Amino acid sequence: MRRLFRPTLSAAVAVLAALAGAVPASPASAADAPYDVLVFSKTAGFRHDSIAAGIQAIQSLGAANSFTVTATEDAAAFTTGNLAQYEAVVFLNTTGDVLNASQQTAFESYIGAGGGFVGVHAAADTEYNWPFYGNLVGAYFASHPAIQQANIKVENRAHPATAHLPQTWTRTEEWYNYQTNARSTARVLATVDESSYSGGSMGSDHPHSWCKTYSGGRAFYTGGGHSQSAYSESAFRSHLLGGIRYAAGRARADCRPETGYTALYNGSTTGWSQTGPGSFSNSDATLTSSGGMGMLGYSAREYTNYSLKLDWRMADDDNSGVVIGYPAGSTAQGALDNGYEVQIDATDATDRTTGAIYAIKSADIAARDAALNPPGEWNTFELLVEGERLQVFLNGSKINDFTNTNPARSMAGYIGIQNHGTGDAVSFRNIRIKDLGGTPPTGDITRQAESFSSAGGVSALAKSGANGGQVLGNIESGDWAAYNGLDLTGTTSFRARVASAGSGGAIQVRTGSVTGPVLGTVTVANTGSWTNFQNVTTSLSGVPSSTQNLYLTFTGPSGFLYDVDEFVLLKGTTPTTGTGPIKGLAGKCLDVRGGASTDGTQIQIYTCNGGASQTWTVSPNSTIKAFGKCLDVSGGASADGTKIQLWTCTGGAPQVWSAQADGSLRNPQSGKCLDVSNNSSADGQAVHLWTCHNGANQKWTLP
């Protein structure tokens, strides 16, 4: 039997008077659409004398936050027709068996139709013999010690019930022990620190507040609310308001159970580093962007298969993003060029709005809008990476599903958050990750060659035209560079972007040490100048299926041999070469003008005729050939309108084309797309390089 101190009538009147004059909890950031709440406080066991104070507090919250309150202790209110008018039902310190069988059935139907439940304190001491209710509330009461002060650890600071709270919330309460731990079926928002008080019996994981979805509805529970004084605490009132808003569907949250995550950021920036202009402030375990465009990256390790979760909030109409899959040593722009950005900006174009894979695949806008909280409120992303598949969840709802097919990119790599520019203030909290293990992704892993872990004899040199602005240079025979912790499982070949005005030489790919086993060797020839980059490729054999330290050793004659800009470990089965027509706008074919094979011949579209000038071979190394020559960006330029021509194959970046999931063909060096000029389908219309925009004149079907 639980016993508590009962204040005198005069004390109770004083508390109610204080409540009447209390400042209500802050209204929601954006006004909620009006809704209705039923407060049910029937007791068939112990009765808390704080019930009246709780009702008055909820009524006060409703008056300030767009909801009306009906308070009752009459179980006859639990009919299907009556409950249908309420967006949420609050069980306020109910105890014992309070509903009969038909009333229970009506409430089950209400929850099944999407209704909301809020349980306060002794709601966990209610309906022990009703399994549906036990699952809904999340855990039943077991015992409690004397009322005392304790510390609450707030582990989810994105839910509207806890976003306003500090990481440690200290207050006085009757701290319930529960018969079971709610964590397996609910998202725990806060736990009680049993080392801060006496009488806890649940150990190091003692949930105090949680949320969940159940049987089609939403549920929120708080162990607080025993005493009258609780309802005059501003922080507790806001806690209660957030729970009501969530249950009523006016605020969204990810309330799926969560275990096994490791914090990458929860106040400490160890392992994080800024690249590019701008910065992030770090206060109250919250990172807030300013200036840019830059990126704060987690450089301690790369990830392959994983679930990344993080909480974010826009102050207004702001812009940011989460960048994944980029190689070590990337600049802020290089990370965007070589990785993928999941965008945060609800008002941008559909392929670059919140939840979109930036400029590649739009989010499901209807699902996104249904899950999104407005500026001023927190949201939660989950980026689920399984191989080359990326699923994006917003507040627990899936809003995007994208599979990478670009051989020049991979989902495997590093993780960062973007500071977009002046005036864009986006905050982040609780960045956490779960390593899923399993088979590593089949996509390629790209590394900037100058981002070595250790080296002998070589240097990082700034160079125009290099990806990331630098190369690995001053390479002489006998020099080496090591790259630690690369998962080589499934790697079949090695590609390097190189330039040389020297004697050239060879690159040996080894594991373990500079004298370790050679997996493959590729020859590097003189490319004509130190700024004329070309790709060289070799197959690998004897590759271990594990994470290894990779060594590149360099051989050749005396003097400087070559520079290495970046290298790529190509994974999985080598794609089959395709030969045939490439079809584009209005079903017309990519065509070599006049059927000529002279270097510089213009490429165009033309009515498909099956001729040699429309027969293209798409190779595993991402070249596209006709007449034995390559589809080429004239002069390696990147300006909109640059001519697309036929040219002798060099292996250089102007001749690399990457098929995108949206049907476009992108030149990775420029980041721009193969485009039919003027969006005209007339025979003989030239194609050129142009900023990617997802239009019909940039859609191509490969053989």
QUIQUINOR-V471421 format. One record per pair of residues at least 12 apart in sequence whose ideal C-beta (glycine too) atoms are under 7 Angstrom apart, sorted by the first residue. I is the first residue (numbers start at 1). J is the second residue. If there is no record, write none. Layout:
i: [I,I]
j: [J,J]
This chain:
i: [2,2,4,4,6,7,12,12,15,15,15,15,16,16,16,18,19,19,19,19,19,22,23,24,24,24,25,25,25,25,25,26,27,27,28,28,29,29,29,29,30,30,31,32,32,32,32,34,34,35,35,35,35,35,36,36,36,36,36,37,37,37,37,37,37,37,37,37,38,38,38,38,38,38,39,39,39,39,39,39,39,40,40,40,40,40,40,41,41,41,41,41,41,42,42,42,42,43,43,43,44,44,44,44,45,45,45,46,47,48,48,48,49,50,50,50,50,50,50,50,51,51,53,53,54,54,54,54,54,55,55,57,57,58,61,61,61,65,67,75,75,75,78,78,78,78,79,80,80,83,83,83,83,87,87,87,88,88,88,88,88,89,89,90,90,90,91,91,91,91,92,93,93,93,93,94,94,94,95,95,95,96,97,98,98,99,104,108,111,111,111,111,111,112,112,112,113,114,114,115,116,116,116,116,116,117,117,117,117,118,118,118,118,119,119,120,120,121,121,121,121,123,123,124,124,124,124,124,124,124,125,128,135,136,136,137,138,138,138,138,138,138,138,139,139,139,139,140,140,141,141,142,142,142,143,143,144,144,144,144,145,145,145,146,147,147,147,148,148,148,149,149,149,150,150,150,150,150,150,151,151,151,151,152,152,152,152,152,153,153,153,153,154,154,154,154,155,155,155,155,156,156,157,157,157,158,158,158,158,158,158,159,159,159,159,159,160,160,160,160,160,160,161,161,161,161,161,161,161,162,162,162,162,163,164,164,165,167,169,171,173,173,174,175,175,175,176,177,177,177,178,181,181,181,182,182,183,183,183,183,184,185,185,186,186,186,186,186,187,187,187,187,187,187,187,187,188,188,189,189,189,190,190,191,191,191,191,192,192,194,208,209,209,209,211,211,211,212,213,218,218,218,219,220,220,220,222,222,222,224,224,251,251,252,252,252,253,253,254,254,254,254,255,256,260,261,261,261,261,262,262,263,264,264,264,264,265,265,266,266,267,269,271,271,271,272,272,272,273,273,274,274,275,275,275,275,275,276,276,276,276,276,276,277,277,277,277,278,278,278,278,278,278,279,279,280,280,285,286,286,287,287,288,288,289,289,289,289,289,289,290,290,291,291,291,292,292,292,293,293,293,294,294,295,295,295,295,295,295,296,296,296,297,297,298,298,298,299,301,302,302,302,303,303,303,304,304,304,304,305,305,305,305,305,305,305,305,306,306,306,306,306,307,307,307,307,307,308,308,308,309,309,309,309,310,310,310,310,310,311,311,311,311,311,311,312,312,312,312,312,312,313,313,313,313,314,314,314,315,315,316,317,317,318,318,318,318,319,319,319,320,320,320,320,320,320,320,321,321,321,321,321,321,322,322,322,322,322,323,323,323,323,323,323,324,324,324,324,324,324,324,325,325,325,325,325,325,325,326,326,326,326,327,327,327,327,328,328,328,328,329,329,329,329,330,330,331,331,334,334,335,337,338,338,339,339,340,340,341,341,342,342,342,342,342,343,343,344,346,350,350,351,354,354,355,355,355,355,355,356,357,357,357,359,360,360,360,361,361,361,361,363,363,363,364,364,367,367,367,368,368,370,371,371,371,371,372,373,379,379,380,381,381,385,386,387,387,387,388,388,388,388,388,388,389,390,390,402,403,404,405,405,406,406,406,407,407,407,408,408,408,408,409,410,410,410,410,410,411,411,412,412,412,412,440,440,440,442,442,442,443,444,444,444,444,445,445,446,446,447,447,447,448,448,448,449,449,449,449,449,449,449,450,450,450,452,452,452,453,453,453,454,455,455,455,456,456,457,457,457,458,458,458,458,458,458,459,459,460,461,461,463,463,464,465,465,466,467,467,471,471,471,472,472,473,474,475,475,475,475,475,476,476,476,477,477,477,477,477,477,477,479,480,480,480,480,480,481,482,482,483,484,485,485,486,486,486,486,487,488,488,488,488,488,489,489,490,490,491,491,491,491,491,492,492,492,492,492,492,493,493,493,493,493,494,494,494,494,494,494,494,494,495,495,495,495,495,495,496,496,496,496,497,497,497,497,497,498,498,498,498,498,498,498,498,498,499,499,499,499,499,499,499,499,500,500,500,500,500,500,501,501,501,502,502,502,502,502,503,503,503,503,504,504,504,504,504,504,505,505,505,505,505,505,505,506,506,506,506,506,506,507,507,507,507,507,508,508,508,509,509,510,510,511,511,511,511,511,512,512,513,514,514,516,517,519,519,519,519,520,520,520,520,521,522,522,522,523,524,524,530,533,533,533,534,534,534,535,535,535,535,536,537,574,575,577,577,577,577,578,578,578,579,579,579,580,580,581,581,581,581,582,582,582,582,582,583,583,583,584,584,584,584,585,585,585,585,585,586,588,588,588,588,588,589,589,589,589,590,590,590,590,591,591,591,591,591,592,592,592,592,595,595,595,597,597,597,599,599,599,600,600,601,601,602,602,602,603,603,603,603,603,604,604,604,604,605,605,605,605,606,606,607,612,613,616,618,618,622,622,622,623,623,623,624,625,626,627,629,629,629,629,630,630,630,631,631,631,632,632,632,632,632,633,633,633,633,636,636,636,636,638,638,640,640,640,641,641,642,642,643,644,644,644,644,653,654,656,656,659,662,663,663,664,664,664,665,666,667,670,672,672,672,672,673,673,673,674,674,674,675,675,675,675,675,675,676,679,679]
j: [46,144,147,174,49,49,49,228,53,228,229,232,52,53,56,232,53,56,57,231,232,232,234,60,61,64,61,234,237,238,241,238,64,65,65,245,374,375,376,377,374,376,66,65,66,245,250,66,67,66,67,87,248,250,67,68,85,86,87,62,67,69,86,87,88,90,244,248,70,72,77,86,89,90,55,58,69,70,71,90,92,72,89,90,91,92,94,55,71,73,92,93,94,73,75,94,98,94,95,96,95,96,97,98,95,96,125,95,95,93,122,226,228,93,225,226,227,228,230,231,92,93,228,231,92,93,120,225,231,71,92,231,237,90,237,240,241,241,248,98,99,103,99,103,106,107,106,106,109,106,107,110,115,116,248,249,116,118,244,247,248,115,117,118,120,244,119,120,123,126,120,120,121,122,225,122,123,126,122,125,126,126,127,126,127,127,130,132,136,214,215,216,217,215,216,217,216,216,217,217,217,218,247,248,249,136,217,219,247,220,243,244,247,137,221,222,225,223,224,225,226,137,221,137,139,140,141,176,178,221,141,140,214,214,219,221,182,185,186,210,212,219,221,178,179,180,182,178,179,176,178,177,178,179,177,201,174,175,176,177,175,198,199,199,172,173,174,172,197,198,170,172,197,173,175,192,193,196,197,168,170,193,196,169,171,190,192,208,168,190,191,193,166,167,169,190,188,189,190,191,187,189,311,429,430,253,311,378,380,429,430,189,211,242,246,253,242,245,246,251,253,377,189,209,220,239,242,243,246,189,190,239,242,378,235,238,235,285,235,233,224,226,226,192,197,200,223,200,201,202,202,202,205,207,207,210,205,207,257,259,257,212,257,210,211,212,255,257,210,211,212,254,255,256,257,258,207,210,209,210,211,208,209,205,206,207,208,206,208,206,223,221,222,223,246,253,255,255,255,246,247,249,247,243,246,247,239,240,243,236,239,373,377,371,373,395,380,395,380,382,395,396,396,396,434,309,432,433,434,432,433,432,298,431,432,433,287,431,285,430,285,282,298,299,300,296,297,298,297,299,294,296,294,295,297,331,332,292,293,294,295,331,332,291,292,293,294,290,291,292,293,294,419,291,419,296,419,429,427,429,427,428,425,427,320,419,420,424,425,426,419,425,419,421,422,419,420,421,332,420,421,332,419,323,332,335,416,417,418,416,417,419,414,416,414,415,416,414,485,412,413,414,415,433,435,412,440,441,487,385,386,387,436,437,438,440,441,385,433,434,435,436,382,384,433,434,436,383,415,433,380,381,382,432,322,381,428,430,431,378,379,380,428,429,430,344,379,381,426,427,428,377,378,379,427,344,375,426,375,425,375,347,375,345,424,425,426,345,420,424,344,417,418,419,420,424,426,341,342,343,344,358,418,341,342,381,383,417,335,336,339,341,416,418,339,340,383,385,411,413,415,339,340,409,410,411,412,413,338,339,413,414,413,446,447,448,414,447,448,451,448,450,451,468,448,468,468,469,467,468,416,671,409,446,409,413,357,390,358,418,355,357,381,383,392,356,358,426,372,362,365,694,368,372,368,392,394,399,400,400,390,400,402,692,660,661,662,400,402,661,662,392,399,400,399,400,397,398,399,394,399,397,394,395,397,399,394,395,394,395,395,393,394,411,436,439,441,442,403,404,411,441,442,443,403,402,411,661,661,443,659,661,658,659,660,444,622,658,444,622,658,668,443,441,443,444,445,446,441,443,440,441,443,445,487,489,490,490,571,572,571,568,569,570,571,486,569,566,568,483,566,567,467,468,566,471,472,481,564,565,566,567,470,471,472,481,482,483,482,483,484,482,480,481,482,479,480,476,478,479,472,473,474,475,479,481,473,474,472,473,474,531,563,531,531,533,565,565,566,563,564,565,563,564,563,560,554,560,561,562,563,559,560,561,505,554,555,556,557,558,561,554,514,551,552,553,554,552,549,551,550,549,547,549,547,548,550,569,547,543,544,546,548,569,545,546,571,572,540,543,569,570,571,539,540,570,571,572,574,537,538,539,540,570,509,520,522,537,538,540,567,569,535,537,567,568,570,621,522,536,564,567,533,535,565,566,653,524,527,533,534,536,562,563,564,565,527,529,530,531,532,533,562,563,524,526,527,561,562,563,526,529,530,526,559,560,561,562,556,557,559,561,524,525,526,556,561,562,524,554,555,556,557,561,562,521,522,523,524,555,556,521,522,524,552,554,521,553,555,540,552,551,553,544,548,549,550,551,548,549,551,551,553,551,542,540,541,542,543,538,539,540,541,538,536,537,538,536,536,562,563,565,652,653,650,651,652,621,651,652,656,651,621,620,620,617,618,619,620,618,702,703,615,617,703,615,703,608,614,615,703,616,700,701,702,703,608,700,701,605,676,699,700,605,676,681,696,697,681,605,606,607,608,681,605,606,608,614,603,605,614,616,604,605,606,613,614,613,626,627,646,611,612,613,627,629,646,646,647,648,645,647,645,646,643,645,686,631,644,645,646,687,684,685,686,687,676,681,685,687,683,684,683,627,626,703,702,703,656,657,658,649,655,656,657,649,646,646,646,647,648,649,647,649,655,644,655,657,645,646,647,654,655,654,667,670,689,652,653,654,669,670,672,689,690,691,688,690,688,689,688,674,687,688,689,669,669,668,669,702,694,699,700,692,698,699,700,692,689,689,689,690,691,692,690,692,698,687,698,700,687,688,689,690,697,698,697,695,697]
